[in-house]
Amino acid sequence: MCFIISIVSLILGYNFFVSGNMLLAVGSWLVSIFFIYLMIKNILYVKKLKEKEK
């Protein structure tokens, strides 16, 4: 889910940037960066959890 939201936000941010609306572009990019951060954090947490089980 985070991956889909981040991709959609990146695309929206690019479209807003091309149309000249910088405020919405930066907002969309920030949302995208936030969800990418959550995704990476979750991947590292699950990896650490699996290593702990072994």
N, C-alpha and C positions, 0 to 999 in steps of 0.2 A: 504494500500500500504506500509506504514512504517513497519507494522508487517511482511509482506512477505520479504521485503528487509532485515530486521534485522535477521530473521530466516535463510535466505540464506547466509548472511554474517557470522553468527555463524557457520553454517555447513562448509562453505569454510574455515573459520579460523581454525576449528578443523582439517580439512583435510590437510591444510598447516602445522599445528603444528605436525601432525603425520608424515608427509613426511620430516620434519626437516627444513622447510623454515620458520624461525621465523619472518622475516621481513614482509612477506605477511600475516602471521597469525596475527600479531599484527595490521597490517593495516586493515584487515577484521574485527577484534574485535572492533577497534575504530569506523569503519563505523557502525557496529551493535549497539554499545553503543550510538552513535549520533542519530540514527533513533529511538531507544527506548526512548531516552530523548525527542525527538520531539513528539512521540506518547503520552508520559505521560503529557507533557506540554499541548498538545491539549485536552486531556481528562479533565484535571483540568480546562482549560479555558472554555470548554463547560459546565462543572458542575457548575462553578461559574456563567456563563451566565444564566443557567436555574434557579438557586437559586435567581438570581436578578429579573427574570421575575415574580416570585411568590410574 
